[in-house]
Each structure stands twice: as structure tokens, then as C-alpha cells.
Amino acid sequence: MGTLGKAREAPRKPTHGCRAVPKARLEAKPASSPLPCHPGLAQITQFRMMVPLGHFAKGASLDDLIDSCVQSFDADGNLCRSNQLLQVMLTMHRILISSAELLQKVITLYKDALAKNSPGLCLKICYFVRYWITEFWIMFKMDTSLASTMEEFQELVKANGEELHCRLIDTTQINARDWSRKLTQRIKSNTSKKRKVSLLFDHLEPEELSEHLTFLEFKSFRRISFSDYQNYLVNSCVKENPTMERSIALCNGISQWVQLMVLSRPTPQLRAEVFIKFIQVAQKLHQLQNFNTLMAVIGGLCHSSISRLKETSSHVPHEINKVLGEMTELLSSCRNYDNYRRAYGECTDFKIPILGVHLKDLISLYEAMPDYLEEGKVNVHKLLALYNHINELVQLQEVPPPLEANKDLVHLLTLSLDLYYTEDEIYELSYAREPRNHKAPSVFKNYDHDQDGYISQEEFEKIAASFPFSFCVMDKDREGLISRDEITAYFMRASSIYSKLGLGFPHNFQETTYLKPTFCDNCAGFLWGVIKQGYRCKGNKYPESR
């Protein structure tokens, strides 16, 4: 396992006959990116965050906040104070009101300034709107209600004959802007699509595989915009948030791919070899500080469809199991992911966080702090805290990964991860590889001390004390001894009769990934984790913790 935070000396060149293939590079975002850099936000203490807000740290009315933003500009349109409040208001206002409603308040302020014959204030208002358009133009492109309200404002300004004001709030240039992100199409399930488990797993070394997985992860992560995080806060889920849906789908796809790659091998020895290779991939992901994909890989290896494979586990060396234990401890949800948080905090330069953990933090912060304080004042500290948390994630997108990726290999890997297997199908494959009764049932094994395949009538009665179905015929073959097949038939028939009597187990729990904060219906505890956080009965809607 490599040292966290250590920069790699140089990117590796692709091998395996791919030298002449062009490299896929992640393009830097243009200078016109809606969010300017604010380095070091993660290290700012709560006190230092509140100092620049001055008297607003104790709350302020929405009108006072808007007025303060307008007064941030001088008569020439230059910022005469810190732009922090501007950034917080223009990015986080949707927690309180919609963008269209905010602009409507600005229009009202402009009308009041006109009525009071205050051209200087009118000009500052237009400078404020220009700043909004320039820095956050994507809002005007995506929010039709905001765009419509802007047209209303433009008509008002035009009617008053202020040519300079019209130029300041002109939005025609937005359509000509080079959009750095393409819209992500909504993910649709397509169960009829031909399935591919892997096209290149056997042909890539663990380091190359981890690098290309990191390339895909970072490509997905950097598409998540500030607005996407806001939408998640407002809606408390990823519905109607395609970039986050795609990021979660990639994580789940990698986890499922890991399971299928292990289960695709016909013998325990071959499955163990795949298991070992994925542990090596996990080590490389750890070195690359790609925690999100690391969580997906380890989650796949720890999935019950894999962990139940006892024959496979017997061929995995102790050293590999030790590494797996270290990885699971690192990613454990114990103490609110304390081990992960400490390791992540020590990382410098490029790193990809476990998105689900930080989304949970956002929701916790959002729910813990009120929107308004006494006398209906806006809780400015809450807006600032949320802004800093989101901005820290957004700024990670500016640090490129220390690697190069092969375009063709990226394409092939993407195809390999494009899976459409259900949980039931994966379990069927797992049981096909190592059936439930591949060995004597554990309850039988515990009593069959001499391993001759039989237990005594007395030992059976100890087992049957918990399942008293005396109607079952036992001891067909040997007097006083009961075979494994006989006890298996006993439990099968007992289960059938028990079910017909209406006494069967009432639930059919399946491991489930919850895409929004969810609480256990049984213990009322929060379901921690990123994927497979708990169980859900197919027959009802109530979640259960693991």
C-alpha cells in the first residue's frame, strides 16, 4: 500500500501494443468557468469563515443581503469589497428562494431606485446583475424561469432608455459561450442489451487498470457542477440530477463488474486469482488517492455473493486477506468514517473523495442548521458553511490526475462496465459456482465430529429441538444414524409444511442501494455507506439496516 499524498514521479506509458494509440486527456476548464478558484477553503476555521461576513454572521434579512451585494460595486463597476458574500448569495440562494424570485427582488429594487431618481443605485444594480450573468451564466442557460424573468428586466430597462444599463444586462452572449460540459443524458435501464463482463481484464496489469478506472472516475466526478450539489440539497436525492446519477451508476457498475469478473471463472483457483488481482488494483487506487473507486472495488469484493464462496476463499493467501482487512478498515463507516476522513485529510494534490460520504455531510449540515434565525433573519453562516463544503468538492475538479489514459482502452473499459445484471442473477451465478449444499450444512457439520457423513439420533434431537417436526421420517439407511441427505430432506419438508401453515418467514430481504438519506424502519438508525447500505423486503417498502 503506497504512501498517501506522495506525488508520482512521471506518468507511465501504456503497454501491451498500444504505443501508437492517441492518448485521451482531460481538458482544462476555460477561464470563463462559472466558479473561480478559492484555494484552502477546507482549512478555514469556523471563526475565520464568519469574520468577513461582519454583522451578517448573526443573520440578516434577504433584502439587506441583496443590498449589500449591490453595494459591493463602485460607480465604475469594480468590486470595492470582498466578493465572498456575492459568491455565497449567488450560489446558495436557491436554498431560500428560486433564482427567478431573487431576480424579481432585484427588479423591485431597480424600480424603487427609478422612483427615487437614484441613477447611481440603478447602475450598481446593473453591475450586480452583470456579475451574476458573467460568473454564473449557466444558470441563465438552464433555468427557463430565470431567463424569462431576465427578459422582463431587460424590457424594463429598455423602456427607460438607459443604453448603458441595457448593455450591462445583455444575455445574448450566453448562447455563444463555449460550454465546457456536455449535458449528461439520463440513464435508462436496457435489460435487452447484450452483456459484456470484460473485454480487457486479463490484458491489463493492476496499475494500468487502476489508472484507467481513475480516469473514468475523474471524468465523471468533474462533470458534477455546483448546481448539481445544490439540486441534491434541495431535493435530498439524485432524481432529476443526471450527472450525479451517472456518477453513482459508475460506482455501482464497477462494484458489480468486480463481482462478475470473480464469478466468471469456473474454478475456485481461477476465481481466487481474479480476487487477488482486484486487491492489487485496490492498492493502486489507494496510491492514486481515488477513494471513490476504491470503495466500489472493495464493496464488490466484500459483497455477500463473493464472501460466501468458501472454496474460493481457501485459495486466497493470508497476505491478501490482510490487505483486504486493512482496506475495509480504512473504508469502514465506524465513527462516521473516521479512518477515511483522517486519510483523506492527509492527502494533497489530486484526490477523488468518496462522494456518498460528502453528500451525507451536506445533507447533515443542511438539516442540522435552520434556514432562518430569530426575527426571520437568514442564517448566513449556514449558507457560507454549505458554500465552503460544496466549493471544496468543486475545486478538486481543477487538479488533473497524475496519469495518461489510452483512448481505446478507456472505450473498452467503459463497455465492460456497461452491465445489466440484477441482484438475483448475480446470486444465481454465485450459487451455480458454489452451491449451498456443496458441503455439509454448517449445522450438520458442527455435530458430525468424525466427518463420516452421519450424526446420531441423540445429536439430531438436539437440532430438532428448535424445529420439532416429528412427522418427518429419519434414519432410513443406518440404524441409529442419520445422514446428511436425510437431515437436508428433513429441513426442506419442514420448511414447506411450515410455510403452508402460514408460519413461514414473512420477508424476502435483498441488499439494496439507497440513493438518498434513509433510516432503518427497525432501529430508526441512519443507513450509512455509499452502496448496499441495507436490506429491503421485496414485499414491502421498509428498509432495514445491515
Secondary structure as the mmCIF struct_conf table of DSSP 4:
data_model
#
loop_
_struct_conf.conf_type_id
_struct_conf.id
_struct_conf.beg_label_comp_id
_struct_conf.beg_label_asym_id
_struct_conf.beg_label_seq_id
_struct_conf.end_label_comp_id
_struct_conf.end_label_asym_id
_struct_conf.end_label_seq_id
HELX_LH_PP_P HELX_LH_PP_P1 GLY A 2 THR A 3
TURN_TY1_P TURN_TY1_P1 LEU A 4 GLY A 5
HELX_LH_PP_P HELX_LH_PP_P2 LYS A 6 ARG A 8
BEND BEND1 GLU A 9 ALA A 10
HELX_LH_PP_P HELX_LH_PP_P3 PRO A 11 PRO A 14
BEND BEND2 HIS A 16 GLY A 17
TURN_TY1_P TURN_TY1_P2 ARG A 19 ALA A 20
BEND BEND3 VAL A 21 VAL A 21
HELX_LH_PP_P HELX_LH_PP_P4 PRO A 22 PRO A 22
STRN STRN1 LYS A 23 ALA A 24
HELX_LH_PP_P HELX_LH_PP_P5 LEU A 26 PRO A 30
TURN_TY1_P TURN_TY1_P3 ALA A 31 SER A 32
BEND BEND4 PRO A 34 LEU A 35
TURN_TY1_P TURN_TY1_P4 PRO A 39 GLY A 40
HELX_RH_3T_P HELX_RH_3T_P1 LEU A 41 GLN A 43
HELX_RH_AL_P HELX_RH_AL_P1 GLN A 46 MET A 50
HELX_RH_3T_P HELX_RH_3T_P2 VAL A 51 LYS A 58
STRN STRN2 ALA A 60 ALA A 60
HELX_RH_AL_P HELX_RH_AL_P2 LEU A 62 VAL A 70
TURN_TY1_P TURN_TY1_P5 GLN A 71 SER A 72
STRN STRN3 PHE A 73 PHE A 73
TURN_TY1_P TURN_TY1_P6 ALA A 75 ASP A 76
BEND BEND5 GLY A 77 GLY A 77
STRN STRN4 LEU A 79 LEU A 79
BEND BEND6 ARG A 81 ARG A 81
BEND BEND7 ASN A 83 ASN A 83
HELX_RH_AL_P HELX_RH_AL_P3 GLN A 84 MET A 92
HELX_RH_3T_P HELX_RH_3T_P3 HIS A 93 ILE A 95
TURN_TY1_P TURN_TY1_P7 LEU A 96 LEU A 96
BEND BEND8 ILE A 97 ILE A 97
HELX_RH_AL_P HELX_RH_AL_P4 SER A 99 ALA A 115
TURN_TY1_P TURN_TY1_P8 LYS A 116 ASN A 117
HELX_RH_AL_P HELX_RH_AL_P5 PRO A 119 GLU A 135
BEND BEND9 PHE A 136 PHE A 136
HELX_RH_AL_P HELX_RH_AL_P6 TRP A 137 MET A 142
HELX_RH_AL_P HELX_RH_AL_P7 THR A 144 ALA A 159
TURN_TY1_P TURN_TY1_P9 ASN A 160 GLY A 161
HELX_RH_AL_P HELX_RH_AL_P8 GLU A 163 LEU A 168
TURN_TY1_P TURN_TY1_P10 ILE A 169 ILE A 169
HELX_RH_3T_P HELX_RH_3T_P4 THR A 172 ALA A 176
BEND BEND10 ARG A 177 ARG A 177
BEND BEND11 SER A 180 ARG A 181
HELX_LH_PP_P HELX_LH_PP_P6 LYS A 182 ILE A 187
TURN_TY1_P TURN_TY1_P11 THR A 191 SER A 192
BEND BEND12 LYS A 193 LYS A 193
HELX_LH_PP_P HELX_LH_PP_P7 LYS A 194 ARG A 195
BEND BEND13 VAL A 197 VAL A 197
BEND BEND14 LEU A 199 LEU A 200
HELX_RH_3T_P HELX_RH_3T_P5 PHE A 201 HIS A 203
BEND BEND15 LEU A 204 LEU A 204
HELX_RH_AL_P HELX_RH_AL_P9 PRO A 206 PHE A 221
TURN_TY1_P TURN_TY1_P12 ARG A 222 ARG A 223
HELX_RH_AL_P HELX_RH_AL_P10 PHE A 226 ASN A 235
BEND BEND16 SER A 236 CYS A 237
TURN_TY1_P TURN_TY1_P13 LYS A 239 GLU A 240
HELX_RH_AL_P HELX_RH_AL_P11 PRO A 242 LEU A 263
TURN_TY1_P TURN_TY1_P14 SER A 264 SER A 264
BEND BEND17 ARG A 265 THR A 267
HELX_RH_AL_P HELX_RH_AL_P12 PRO A 268 GLN A 287
TURN_TY1_P TURN_TY1_P15 LEU A 288 GLN A 289
STRN STRN5 ASN A 290 ASN A 290
HELX_RH_AL_P HELX_RH_AL_P13 PHE A 291 LEU A 301
TURN_TY1_P TURN_TY1_P16 CYS A 302 CYS A 302
BEND BEND18 HIS A 303 HIS A 303
HELX_RH_AL_P HELX_RH_AL_P14 SER A 304 SER A 307
TURN_TY1_P TURN_TY1_P17 ARG A 308 ARG A 308
HELX_RH_AL_P HELX_RH_AL_P15 LYS A 310 SER A 313
TURN_TY1_P TURN_TY1_P18 SER A 314 HIS A 315
BEND BEND19 VAL A 316 VAL A 316
HELX_RH_AL_P HELX_RH_AL_P16 HIS A 318 LEU A 330
TURN_TY1_P TURN_TY1_P19 LEU A 331 LEU A 331
HELX_RH_AL_P HELX_RH_AL_P17 CYS A 334 GLU A 346
BEND BEND20 ASP A 349 PHE A 350
STRN STRN6 ILE A 352 ILE A 352
HELX_RH_AL_P HELX_RH_AL_P18 LEU A 355 ALA A 368
BEND BEND21 MET A 369 MET A 369
BEND BEND22 ASP A 371 ASP A 371
STRN STRN7 TYR A 372 TYR A 372
HELX_RH_3T_P HELX_RH_3T_P6 GLU A 374 GLY A 376
STRN STRN8 VAL A 378 VAL A 378
HELX_RH_AL_P HELX_RH_AL_P19 VAL A 380 GLN A 395
HELX_RH_3T_P HELX_RH_3T_P7 LEU A 396 GLU A 398
BEND BEND23 VAL A 399 VAL A 399
BEND BEND24 PRO A 402 PRO A 402
STRN STRN9 ALA A 405 ASN A 406
HELX_RH_AL_P HELX_RH_AL_P20 LYS A 407 SER A 416
TURN_TY1_P TURN_TY1_P20 LEU A 417 LEU A 417
HELX_RH_AL_P HELX_RH_AL_P21 GLU A 423 ARG A 433
BEND BEND25 GLU A 434 GLU A 434
TURN_TY1_P TURN_TY1_P21 ARG A 436 ASN A 437
BEND BEND26 HIS A 438 LYS A 439
HELX_RH_AL_P HELX_RH_AL_P22 SER A 442 TYR A 447
TURN_TY1_P TURN_TY1_P22 HIS A 449 ASP A 450
BEND BEND27 ASP A 452 GLY A 453
STRN STRN10 TYR A 454 SER A 456
HELX_RH_AL_P HELX_RH_AL_P23 GLN A 457 ALA A 464
TURN_TY1_P TURN_TY1_P23 ALA A 465 SER A 466
BEND BEND28 PHE A 467 PHE A 467
TURN_TY1_P TURN_TY1_P24 SER A 470 PHE A 471
BEND BEND29 CYS A 472 CYS A 472
BEND BEND30 ASP A 477 ASP A 477
STRN STRN11 ARG A 478 ARG A 478
TURN_TY1_P TURN_TY1_P25 GLU A 479 GLY A 480
STRN STRN12 LEU A 481 SER A 483
HELX_RH_AL_P HELX_RH_AL_P24 ARG A 484 LYS A 500
TURN_TY1_P TURN_TY1_P26 LEU A 501 GLY A 502
BEND BEND31 GLY A 504 GLY A 504
STRN STRN13 PHE A 509 THR A 512
BEND BEND32 LEU A 515 LYS A 516
STRN STRN14 PHE A 519 PHE A 519
TURN_TY1_P TURN_TY1_P27 ASP A 521 CYS A 523
STRN STRN15 PHE A 526 PHE A 526
BEND BEND33 GLY A 529 LYS A 532
STRN STRN16 GLY A 534 CYS A 537
TURN_TY1_P TURN_TY1_P28 LYS A 538 GLY A 539
BEND BEND34 ASN A 540 LYS A 541
STRN STRN17 PRO A 543 SER A 545
#
